[in-house]
Structure formats: structure tokens, C-alpha cells
């Protein structure tokens, strides 16, 4: 599992992993939203210069390299794939999503996330499957290595319309 800030290159690392995995087996890329399905599909087709399959969101197209949504995959035996890259790895620890790992015996697994730890501590379940953090890149190191631009957090007050203020008060009491 690689933990690194958003924008520091986890997708590029995932693409490199796909290229390595596919030299010896088929590769599945697991995402948790339709938007990520589309993003990974587009970038993989561009980078690999081949047709990439999709599973979930109305798609059922299995190829040697396939991107799939975890909700559509978690209860399946996916023996066609020897390797898997799991984007936003922390989502794979949920009560239902952990079945993706429980039901399959992937020979190669790379998890990518910027926030591995979960409030419910279910991220500890990854140890059961032999998974551990192999690299944890802190924000400051990513900035000093010029993987990220430095940034400043600034609070800016904005006025709310009366209706918005009522909702804000209601939800924050």
C-alpha cells in the first residue's frame, strides 16, 4: 500500500504497476466511483495504447487490462486477473468491499490512497491479507521533493442568505 497526498503521482505509480503486472498476468484496476472508472479508463487507454475493459456502471467488458467499480466486483471471483491495483484503498476495507480481497487470490496487489486510516480501524484488516504500507509520503516531503506545489490555507468568511443561514444553523446545532 502506498500512502501519498492527492496530486503527488499515485495514478502514475498505478500505471507503472499495471505495466509490470501485465507482463505476466491480466490486471484489474479497482475504483469506487463512475468518475474514477472513466478517468482511469481514459488514461490507461492513452498510456497503454490498447483497448481497456470496464466492469460496472453498465459495462461488462473484460480485457487483459480492465477497470472496475468495487461495488460491482466485491462479491465476484476474479481469477482471470493475477494482479490488482486498488485506487482509494481505504474504501476496500468496508464491511462489504473487503470481500474483494476475501474472495480472490491476487498474486500482485497495489493499494493507493491518501488517507489509509479509517475511524472504524477496518484498515487493520489489510494485514490479514498480507498487505502493509510500503511507502508513506508526508505532505511536507512531497512539497520539498517538488511533487506538489506549496500551499497556504486561508479562511474566507462569506455571507449566507437567510434560508442558507437557517439550514446551516439547523445542521450545526
VEXRO-680155 format. One record per residue: residue in three letters; x, z, y of N, C-alpha, C in turn. Coordinates in nm, 4 decimals. Atoms other than C-alpha are relative to their C-alpha. Layout:
<rs>
<r ALA; <X; Z; Y>; <X; Z; Y>; <X; Z; Y>>
...
</rs>
This chain:
<rs>
<r UNK; <0.0857; 0.0000; -0.1182>; <0.0000; 0.0000; 0.0000>; <0.0893; 0.0000; 0.1231>>
<r UNK; <-0.0712; 0.0052; -0.1273>; <0.1291; -0.0930; 0.3438>; <-0.0954; 0.0458; 0.1090>>
<r UNK; <0.0764; -0.0519; -0.1128>; <0.0010; 0.1041; 0.6415>; <0.0722; -0.0434; 0.1271>>
<r UNK; <-0.0614; 0.0500; -0.1230>; <0.0658; -0.0646; 0.9761>; <-0.1086; -0.0240; 0.1037>>
<r UNK; <0.0999; 0.0166; -0.1058>; <-0.1077; -0.0919; 1.3128>; <-0.0612; -0.1401; 0.0038>>
<r UNK; <0.0664; 0.1278; -0.0223>; <-0.3551; -0.3665; 1.3896>; <0.0883; -0.0871; 0.0884>>
<r UNK; <-0.0783; 0.0939; -0.0796>; <-0.1702; -0.6722; 1.5162>; <0.1480; -0.0014; -0.0325>>
<r UNK; <-0.1432; -0.0081; 0.0301>; <0.1627; -0.5877; 1.3541>; <0.0452; -0.0962; -0.1097>>
<r UNK; <-0.0401; 0.1022; 0.0961>; <0.1560; -0.8628; 1.0910>; <-0.0422; 0.0239; -0.1436>>
<r UNK; <0.0447; -0.0246; 0.1375>; <-0.0312; -0.7294; 0.7870>; <-0.0529; -0.1270; -0.0654>>
<r UNK; <0.0516; 0.1246; 0.0575>; <-0.2048; -1.0645; 0.7382>; <0.1148; -0.0903; -0.0431>>
<r UNK; <-0.1168; 0.0817; 0.0380>; <0.1306; -1.2449; 0.7376>; <0.0657; 0.0549; -0.1259>>
<r UNK; <-0.0533; -0.0621; 0.1216>; <0.2553; -0.9967; 0.4785>; <-0.0893; -0.0348; -0.1190>>
<r UNK; <0.0946; 0.0362; 0.1061>; <-0.0598; -1.0648; 0.2748>; <0.0176; -0.1438; -0.0456>>
<r UNK; <-0.0215; 0.1416; 0.0343>; <0.0008; -1.4401; 0.2878>; <0.1277; -0.0149; -0.0820>>
<r UNK; <-0.1258; 0.0054; 0.0763>; <0.3590; -1.3903; 0.1701>; <-0.0213; 0.0537; -0.1413>>
<r UNK; <0.0291; -0.0564; 0.1330>; <0.2305; -1.1736; -0.1161>; <-0.0773; -0.0997; -0.0848>>
<r UNK; <0.0768; 0.1016; 0.0728>; <-0.0208; -1.4432; -0.2149>; <0.0945; -0.1077; -0.0524>>
<r UNK; <-0.0935; 0.1040; 0.0414>; <0.2591; -1.6995; -0.2249>; <0.0878; 0.0455; -0.1165>>
<r UNK; <-0.0806; -0.0526; 0.1108>; <0.4657; -1.4750; -0.4526>; <-0.0862; 0.0149; -0.1257>>
<r UNK; <0.0877; -0.0235; 0.1153>; <0.1747; -1.3770; -0.6790>; <-0.0366; -0.1313; -0.0674>>
<r UNK; <0.0489; 0.1252; 0.0588>; <0.0572; -1.7354; -0.7270>; <0.1073; -0.0788; -0.0733>>
<r UNK; <-0.1026; 0.0662; 0.0802>; <0.3933; -1.8376; -0.8731>; <-0.0154; 0.0344; -0.1477>>
<r UNK; <0.0155; -0.0388; 0.1404>; <0.2931; -1.6523; -1.1912>; <-0.1444; 0.0245; -0.0414>>
<r UNK; <0.1407; -0.0221; 0.0363>; <-0.0844; -1.5992; -1.1749>; <-0.0911; -0.0362; 0.1163>>
<r UNK; <0.0983; 0.0243; -0.1047>; <-0.4030; -1.6563; -0.9801>; <-0.0112; 0.1245; 0.0871>>
<r UNK; <0.0003; -0.1102; -0.0955>; <-0.4552; -1.4425; -0.6723>; <-0.1351; 0.0122; 0.0699>>
<r UNK; <0.1246; -0.0336; -0.0674>; <-0.7621; -1.2745; -0.5257>; <0.0325; 0.0783; 0.1263>>
<r UNK; <-0.0116; -0.0743; -0.1241>; <-0.7807; -1.1581; -0.1653>; <-0.1354; 0.0642; 0.0235>>
<r UNK; <0.1244; -0.0755; -0.0123>; <-1.0422; -0.8871; -0.1153>; <-0.0154; 0.0486; 0.1439>>
<r UNK; <0.0322; -0.0422; -0.1360>; <-1.2065; -0.8247; 0.2216>; <-0.1331; 0.0743; -0.0035>>
<r UNK; <0.1252; -0.0751; 0.0029>; <-1.5046; -0.6166; 0.3283>; <-0.1096; -0.0557; 0.0907>>
<r UNK; <0.1044; 0.0594; -0.0851>; <-1.6921; -0.8402; 0.5762>; <0.0040; -0.1524; -0.0099>>
<r UNK; <0.0060; 0.1463; -0.0034>; <-1.8052; -1.2007; 0.6078>; <0.0986; -0.0563; 0.1018>>
<r UNK; <-0.0949; 0.0481; -0.1010>; <-1.5959; -1.2371; 0.9240>; <0.1410; -0.0067; -0.0566>>
<r UNK; <-0.1334; 0.0014; 0.0600>; <-1.2814; -1.1408; 0.7339>; <0.0101; -0.1048; -0.1103>>
<r UNK; <0.0020; 0.1065; 0.1010>; <-1.3818; -1.3746; 0.4496>; <0.0331; -0.1333; 0.0661>>
<r UNK; <-0.0232; 0.1258; -0.0717>; <-1.3924; -1.6620; 0.6982>; <0.1420; -0.0072; 0.0562>>
<r UNK; <-0.1340; -0.0004; -0.0597>; <-1.0686; -1.5595; 0.8738>; <0.1075; -0.0234; -0.1053>>
<r UNK; <-0.1006; 0.0154; 0.1056>; <-0.8663; -1.5223; 0.5534>; <-0.0084; -0.1394; -0.0630>>
<r UNK; <0.0171; 0.1318; 0.0603>; <-1.0131; -1.8427; 0.4083>; <0.0671; -0.1064; 0.0857>>
<r UNK; <-0.0572; 0.1002; -0.0909>; <-0.9149; -2.0460; 0.7141>; <0.1524; 0.0077; 0.0052>>
<r UNK; <-0.1462; -0.0117; -0.0131>; <-0.5643; -1.9070; 0.7464>; <0.0706; -0.0337; -0.1307>>
<r UNK; <-0.0627; 0.0335; 0.1288>; <-0.4904; -1.9376; 0.3741>; <-0.0020; -0.1495; -0.0266>>
<r UNK; <0.0028; 0.1458; 0.0201>; <-0.6071; -2.2989; 0.3583>; <0.1040; -0.0682; 0.0882>>
<r UNK; <-0.0995; 0.0578; -0.0900>; <-0.3863; -2.3745; 0.6580>; <0.1415; 0.0275; -0.0514>>
<r UNK; <-0.1354; -0.0383; 0.0404>; <-0.0797; -2.1842; 0.5337>; <0.0395; -0.0547; -0.1370>>
<r UNK; <-0.0311; 0.0446; 0.1351>; <-0.1041; -2.2879; 0.1683>; <-0.0203; -0.1494; -0.0190>>
<r UNK; <0.0313; 0.1420; 0.0078>; <-0.2288; -2.6407; 0.2350>; <-0.0668; -0.0349; -0.1334>>
<r UNK; <0.0784; 0.0248; 0.1209>; <-0.4731; -2.6197; -0.0561>; <-0.1402; 0.0567; 0.0190>>
<r UNK; <0.1358; -0.0516; -0.0052>; <-0.8396; -2.5518; -0.1179>; <-0.0017; 0.1421; -0.0549>>
<r UNK; <0.0078; -0.1413; 0.0360>; <-0.9060; -2.1782; -0.1327>; <-0.1450; 0.0321; -0.0316>>
<r UNK; <0.1357; -0.0359; 0.0406>; <-1.2083; -2.0392; -0.3135>; <-0.0562; 0.1155; 0.0804>>
<r UNK; <0.0684; -0.1114; -0.0662>; <-1.4662; -1.7941; -0.1802>; <-0.1037; 0.0583; -0.0948>>
<r UNK; <0.1011; -0.0713; 0.0777>; <-1.6815; -1.5327; -0.3509>; <-0.0727; 0.0969; 0.0920>>
<r UNK; <0.0810; -0.0855; -0.0866>; <-1.9670; -1.3558; -0.1772>; <-0.0520; -0.0767; 0.1189>>
<r UNK; <0.0611; 0.0625; -0.1182>; <-2.1763; -1.4356; 0.1305>; <-0.0573; -0.1372; -0.0335>>
<r UNK; <0.0595; 0.1266; 0.0417>; <-2.3479; -1.7140; -0.0643>; <0.0969; -0.0953; -0.0677>>
<r UNK; <-0.1003; 0.0858; 0.0641>; <-2.0238; -1.8594; -0.2049>; <0.0274; 0.0488; -0.1422>>
<r UNK; <-0.0404; -0.0318; 0.1373>; <-1.9310; -1.8740; -0.5736>; <0.0987; -0.1067; -0.0456>>
<r UNK; <-0.0997; 0.1038; 0.0228>; <-1.6231; -2.0966; -0.5706>; <0.1329; 0.0660; -0.0356>>
<r UNK; <-0.1228; -0.0638; 0.0476>; <-1.3361; -1.9634; -0.7813>; <0.1106; -0.1039; -0.0111>>
<r UNK; <-0.1196; 0.0857; 0.0008>; <-0.9955; -2.1250; -0.7300>; <0.1212; 0.0874; -0.0345>>
<r UNK; <-0.1195; -0.0808; 0.0267>; <-0.6379; -2.0181; -0.8130>; <0.0293; 0.1033; 0.1093>>
<r UNK; <-0.0032; -0.0965; -0.1098>; <-0.6389; -1.8515; -0.4692>; <-0.1422; 0.0085; 0.0534>>
<r UNK; <0.1399; -0.0209; -0.0377>; <-0.9778; -1.7021; -0.3824>; <-0.0119; 0.1235; 0.0882>>
<r UNK; <0.0320; -0.1135; -0.0864>; <-1.1033; -1.4756; -0.1044>; <-0.1405; 0.0457; -0.0353>>
<r UNK; <0.1314; -0.0505; 0.0349>; <-1.3932; -1.2476; -0.1883>; <-0.0342; 0.1286; 0.0723>>
<r UNK; <0.0490; -0.1218; -0.0635>; <-1.6057; -0.9751; -0.0341>; <-0.0154; 0.1077; -0.1067>>
<r UNK; <-0.0053; -0.1069; 0.0985>; <-1.5655; -0.6436; -0.2110>; <-0.1373; 0.0354; -0.0562>>
<r UNK; <0.1348; -0.0325; 0.0501>; <-1.9427; -0.5789; -0.2355>; <-0.0436; -0.0951; -0.1107>>
<r UNK; <0.0348; 0.0995; 0.1019>; <-1.9722; -0.8963; -0.4443>; <0.0916; 0.0071; -0.1215>>
<r UNK; <-0.1016; -0.0004; 0.1049>; <-1.6682; -0.8173; -0.6594>; <0.0108; 0.1309; -0.0762>>
<r UNK; <-0.0342; -0.1328; 0.0510>; <-1.6624; -0.4453; -0.7251>; <-0.0492; 0.0306; -0.1400>>
<r UNK; <0.0521; -0.0280; 0.1337>; <-1.8698; -0.4500; -1.0444>; <0.0351; -0.1088; -0.1014>>
<r UNK; <-0.0359; 0.1114; 0.0880>; <-1.7104; -0.7616; -1.1962>; <0.1350; 0.0234; -0.0676>>
<r UNK; <-0.1299; 0.0080; 0.0650>; <-1.4318; -0.8023; -1.4482>; <0.0599; -0.1322; 0.0454>>
<r UNK; <-0.0601; 0.1167; -0.0646>; <-1.1989; -1.0434; -1.2746>; <0.1320; -0.0364; -0.0675>>
<r UNK; <-0.1224; 0.0232; 0.0778>; <-0.9478; -1.1202; -1.5500>; <0.0666; -0.1341; 0.0330>>
<r UNK; <-0.0578; 0.1276; -0.0420>; <-0.8922; -1.4706; -1.4065>; <0.1157; 0.0223; 0.0984>>
<r UNK; <-0.0987; -0.0289; -0.1039>; <-0.6819; -1.3050; -1.1350>; <0.1010; 0.1032; -0.0484>>
<r UNK; <-0.1055; -0.0934; 0.0372>; <-0.3494; -1.1454; -1.2145>; <0.0438; 0.0876; 0.1153>>
<r UNK; <-0.0416; -0.0750; -0.1178>; <-0.2847; -1.0315; -0.8603>; <-0.1096; 0.0076; 0.1029>>
<r UNK; <0.1018; -0.0202; -0.1027>; <-0.4883; -0.8998; -0.5727>; <0.0653; 0.0551; 0.1262>>
<r UNK; <-0.0352; -0.0547; -0.1308>; <-0.4349; -0.8405; -0.2026>; <-0.1298; 0.0569; 0.0557>>
<r UNK; <0.1211; -0.0649; -0.0501>; <-0.6855; -0.5908; -0.0640>; <0.0198; 0.0325; 0.1472>>
<r UNK; <-0.0053; -0.0237; -0.1437>; <-0.7332; -0.6063; 0.3124>; <-0.0890; 0.1192; 0.0326>>
<r UNK; <0.0737; -0.1218; -0.0371>; <-0.8571; -0.2885; 0.4818>; <-0.0186; 0.0885; -0.1235>>
<r UNK; <-0.0048; -0.0695; 0.1289>; <-0.7596; -0.0989; 0.1670>; <-0.0839; 0.1275; -0.0041>>
<r UNK; <0.0751; -0.1258; -0.0004>; <-0.9295; 0.2239; 0.2745>; <-0.1447; -0.0183; -0.0442>>
<r UNK; <0.1383; 0.0264; 0.0444>; <-1.2685; 0.0597; 0.2065>; <-0.0105; -0.0041; -0.1528>>
<r UNK; <0.0019; 0.0093; 0.1463>; <-1.1722; 0.0154; -0.1607>; <-0.0126; 0.1360; -0.0678>>
<r UNK; <0.0088; -0.1345; 0.0585>; <-1.1821; 0.3928; -0.2113>; <-0.1416; 0.0557; -0.0020>>
<r UNK; <0.1368; -0.0538; -0.0016>; <-1.5564; 0.4316; -0.1549>; <-0.0523; 0.0167; -0.1424>>
<r UNK; <0.0554; -0.0324; 0.1323>; <-1.7706; 0.5568; -0.4421>; <-0.0286; -0.1245; -0.0838>>
<r UNK; <0.0313; 0.1231; 0.0739>; <-1.8838; 0.2046; -0.5385>; <0.1184; -0.0961; -0.0046>>
<r UNK; <-0.1084; 0.0984; -0.0070>; <-1.5847; -0.0026; -0.4261>; <0.1179; 0.0325; -0.0904>>
<r UNK; <-0.1117; -0.0362; 0.0867>; <-1.3361; 0.1917; -0.6383>; <-0.0124; -0.0686; -0.1367>>
<r UNK; <0.0210; 0.0727; 0.1260>; <-1.4922; 0.0048; -0.9335>; <0.0837; -0.1268; -0.0078>>
<r UNK; <-0.0860; 0.1185; 0.0010>; <-1.2875; -0.2984; -0.8291>; <0.1296; 0.0311; -0.0752>>
<r UNK; <-0.1225; -0.0395; 0.0692>; <-0.9782; -0.1124; -0.9485>; <-0.0299; 0.0525; -0.1398>>
<r UNK; <0.0337; -0.0589; 0.1302>; <-1.1521; 0.0710; -1.2335>; <-0.0331; -0.1069; -0.1047>>
<r UNK; <0.0461; 0.1035; 0.0933>; <-1.2934; -0.2492; -1.3898>; <0.1044; -0.1072; -0.0286>>
<r UNK; <-0.0974; 0.1086; 0.0111>; <-0.9790; -0.4602; -1.3611>; <0.1405; 0.0540; -0.0226>>
<r UNK; <-0.1375; -0.0371; 0.0300>; <-0.6190; -0.4543; -1.4718>; <0.0931; -0.1014; 0.0667>>
<r UNK; <-0.0856; 0.0918; -0.0738>; <-0.4417; -0.6482; -1.1974>; <0.1465; 0.0360; -0.0239>>
<r UNK; <-0.1432; -0.0241; 0.0207>; <-0.0692; -0.6906; -1.2623>; <0.0730; 0.0247; 0.1317>>
<r UNK; <-0.0619; -0.0183; -0.1315>; <0.0120; -0.7007; -0.8908>; <-0.1103; 0.0349; 0.0998>>
<r UNK; <0.0984; -0.0441; -0.1000>; <-0.1744; -0.5154; -0.6145>; <0.0737; 0.0305; 0.1292>>
<r UNK; <-0.0491; -0.0359; -0.1327>; <-0.1002; -0.5068; -0.2438>; <-0.1202; 0.0407; 0.0831>>
<r UNK; <0.1038; -0.0476; -0.0910>; <-0.3216; -0.2972; -0.0197>; <0.0534; -0.0009; 0.1418>>
<r UNK; <-0.0366; 0.0063; -0.1414>; <-0.3150; -0.3487; 0.3565>; <-0.1010; 0.0811; 0.0807>>
<r UNK; <0.0913; -0.0777; -0.0837>; <-0.4591; -0.1070; 0.6110>; <0.0733; 0.0557; 0.1209>>
<r UNK; <-0.0571; -0.0720; -0.1139>; <-0.4039; 0.0502; 0.9483>; <-0.0422; 0.1464; -0.0053>>
<r UNK; <0.0535; -0.1368; 0.0078>; <-0.5962; 0.3655; 0.8507>; <-0.0297; 0.0355; -0.1446>>
<r UNK; <0.0209; -0.0275; 0.1419>; <-0.5472; 0.4664; 0.4885>; <-0.0800; 0.1272; -0.0248>>
<r UNK; <0.0633; -0.1291; 0.0260>; <-0.6580; 0.8283; 0.5086>; <-0.1466; -0.0015; 0.0402>>
<r UNK; <0.1442; -0.0088; -0.0216>; <-1.0300; 0.8916; 0.4807>; <-0.0381; 0.1474; 0.0141>>
<r UNK; <0.0460; -0.1382; -0.0173>; <-1.2179; 1.2031; 0.5889>; <-0.0425; 0.0627; -0.1315>>
<r UNK; <0.0450; -0.0517; 0.1295>; <-1.3565; 1.2375; 0.2354>; <0.1140; 0.0103; -0.1021>>
<r UNK; <-0.1201; -0.0050; 0.0845>; <-0.9998; 1.2198; 0.0906>; <-0.0040; -0.0917; -0.1219>>
<r UNK; <0.0079; 0.0906; 0.1152>; <-1.1030; 0.9430; -0.1508>; <0.1212; -0.0922; -0.0097>>
<r UNK; <-0.1227; 0.0797; 0.0080>; <-0.7822; 0.7584; -0.0617>; <0.0961; 0.0578; -0.1042>>
<r UNK; <-0.0834; -0.0626; 0.1036>; <-0.6180; 1.0049; -0.3028>; <-0.0246; -0.0649; -0.1369>>
<r UNK; <0.0313; 0.0661; 0.1273>; <-0.7916; 0.8101; -0.5850>; <0.0953; -0.1145; -0.0310>>
<r UNK; <-0.0904; 0.1123; 0.0241>; <-0.5448; 0.5255; -0.5402>; <0.1156; 0.0412; -0.0915>>
<r UNK; <-0.1089; -0.0493; 0.0856>; <-0.2821; 0.7429; -0.7116>; <-0.0352; -0.0143; -0.1479>>
<r UNK; <0.0457; 0.0136; 0.1384>; <-0.4918; 0.7285; -1.0308>; <0.0345; -0.1392; -0.0535>>
<r UNK; <-0.0270; 0.1387; 0.0384>; <-0.4288; 0.3521; -1.0355>; <0.1462; -0.0378; 0.0247>>
<r UNK; <-0.1433; 0.0237; -0.0183>; <-0.0562; 0.3908; -0.9711>; <0.0360; -0.0562; 0.1362>>
<r UNK; <-0.0247; 0.0562; -0.1327>; <-0.0859; 0.2886; -0.6067>; <0.0518; 0.1081; 0.0941>>
<r UNK; <-0.0549; -0.0927; -0.0982>; <0.1166; 0.4510; -0.3337>; <0.0408; -0.0779; 0.1241>>
<r UNK; <-0.0447; 0.0626; -0.1240>; <0.2248; 0.3819; 0.0210>; <0.1468; -0.0368; -0.0166>>
<r UNK; <-0.1387; 0.0462; 0.0096>; <0.5381; 0.1691; 0.0095>; <0.0620; -0.0171; 0.1380>>
<r UNK; <-0.0514; 0.0063; -0.1369>; <0.5674; 0.1360; 0.3862>; <-0.1079; 0.0479; 0.0955>>
<r UNK; <0.0904; -0.0518; -0.1029>; <0.4092; 0.3200; 0.6785>; <0.0673; -0.0240; 0.1344>>
<r UNK; <-0.0595; 0.0386; -0.1276>; <0.4820; 0.1659; 1.0187>; <-0.0751; 0.0690; 0.1143>>
<r UNK; <0.0650; -0.0666; -0.1141>; <0.4039; 0.4001; 1.3113>; <-0.0088; -0.0934; 0.1213>>
<r UNK; <0.0180; 0.0821; -0.1199>; <0.2793; 0.2507; 1.6404>; <0.1291; -0.0107; 0.0805>>
<r UNK; <-0.1196; 0.0024; -0.0851>; <0.5928; 0.3516; 1.8314>; <0.1103; -0.0870; -0.0601>>
<r UNK; <-0.1012; 0.0848; 0.0645>; <0.8193; 0.1843; 1.5756>; <-0.0394; -0.1474; 0.0107>>
<r UNK; <0.0465; 0.1385; -0.0125>; <0.6055; -0.1320; 1.5835>; <0.0239; -0.0519; 0.1413>>
<r UNK; <-0.0250; 0.0392; -0.1389>; <0.6384; -0.1362; 1.9616>; <0.1498; -0.0200; 0.0226>>
<r UNK; <-0.1445; 0.0124; -0.0221>; <1.0157; -0.0743; 1.9585>; <0.0585; -0.1194; -0.0758>>
<r UNK; <-0.0452; 0.1171; 0.0761>; <1.0585; -0.3489; 1.6943>; <-0.0591; -0.1298; 0.0557>>
<r UNK; <0.0642; 0.1135; -0.0670>; <0.8576; -0.5782; 1.9258>; <-0.1003; -0.0733; -0.0886>>
<r UNK; <0.1097; 0.0548; 0.0792>; <0.5883; -0.6315; 1.6637>; <-0.1312; 0.0120; 0.0775>>
<r UNK; <0.1161; -0.0225; -0.0861>; <0.3362; -0.5000; 1.9168>; <0.0473; 0.0115; 0.1442>>
<r UNK; <-0.0290; -0.0241; -0.1408>; <0.3270; -0.5009; 2.2934>; <-0.0318; 0.1455; 0.0306>>
<r UNK; <0.0324; -0.1365; -0.0405>; <0.3368; -0.1628; 2.4568>; <-0.1349; -0.0034; 0.0715>>
<r UNK; <0.1315; -0.0053; -0.0607>; <0.0058; -0.0488; 2.5930>; <-0.0190; 0.1348; 0.0664>>
<r UNK; <0.0358; -0.1234; -0.0691>; <-0.1489; 0.2144; 2.8110>; <-0.1498; 0.0166; -0.0141>>
<r UNK; <0.1430; -0.0287; 0.0105>; <-0.4836; 0.3791; 2.7531>; <-0.0459; 0.0565; 0.1336>>
<r UNK; <0.0521; -0.0402; -0.1294>; <-0.6840; 0.4128; 3.0713>; <-0.1499; 0.0222; -0.0136>>
<r UNK; <0.1441; -0.0269; -0.0020>; <-1.0235; 0.5767; 3.1031>; <-0.0576; -0.0516; 0.1304>>
<r UNK; <0.0662; 0.0553; -0.1165>; <-1.2545; 0.3939; 3.3410>; <-0.1459; 0.0423; -0.0042>>
<r UNK; <0.1384; -0.0452; -0.0054>; <-1.5826; 0.5506; 3.4448>; <-0.0898; -0.1168; 0.0405>>
<r UNK; <0.0976; 0.1027; -0.0348>; <-1.8841; 0.3220; 3.4556>; <-0.1356; 0.0666; 0.0163>>
<r UNK; <0.1341; -0.0536; -0.0202>; <-2.2310; 0.3889; 3.5809>; <-0.0958; -0.0561; -0.1037>>
<r UNK; <0.1001; 0.0429; 0.0960>; <-2.5255; 0.3684; 3.3436>; <-0.1352; -0.0115; 0.0685>>
<r UNK; <0.1387; 0.0095; -0.0463>; <-2.8762; 0.2505; 3.4139>; <-0.0742; 0.1230; -0.0523>>
<r UNK; <0.0744; -0.1209; 0.0364>; <-3.1364; 0.5299; 3.3873>; <-0.0349; 0.0025; -0.1489>>
<r UNK; <0.0361; 0.0072; 0.1419>; <-3.2525; 0.4112; 3.0419>; <0.1226; 0.0210; -0.0888>>
<r UNK; <-0.1239; -0.0170; 0.0761>; <-2.8933; 0.3889; 2.9164>; <0.0471; 0.1453; 0.0041>>
<r UNK; <-0.0408; -0.1400; -0.0136>; <-2.8201; 0.7385; 3.0521>; <-0.0848; 0.0905; -0.0881>>
<r UNK; <0.0878; -0.0786; 0.0876>; <-3.1232; 0.8785; 2.8659>; <0.0434; -0.0117; -0.1457>>
<r UNK; <-0.0458; 0.0203; 0.1369>; <-3.0050; 0.7228; 2.5389>; <0.1323; 0.0707; -0.0244>>
<r UNK; <-0.1297; -0.0639; 0.0126>; <-2.6514; 0.8457; 2.5989>; <-0.0147; 0.1516; -0.0130>>
<r UNK; <0.0237; -0.1443; 0.0049>; <-2.7735; 1.1988; 2.6623>; <-0.0638; 0.0387; -0.1319>>
<r UNK; <0.0701; -0.0284; 0.1264>; <-3.0052; 1.1877; 2.3595>; <0.0962; 0.0004; -0.1186>>
<r UNK; <-0.0895; 0.0147; 0.1144>; <-2.7307; 1.0745; 2.1202>; <0.1221; 0.0894; 0.0066>>
<r UNK; <-0.1181; -0.0857; -0.0132>; <-2.4623; 1.3057; 2.2560>; <-0.0340; 0.1473; 0.0091>>
<r UNK; <0.0382; -0.1433; -0.0011>; <-2.6597; 1.6329; 2.2515>; <0.0135; 0.0609; -0.1363>>
</rs>
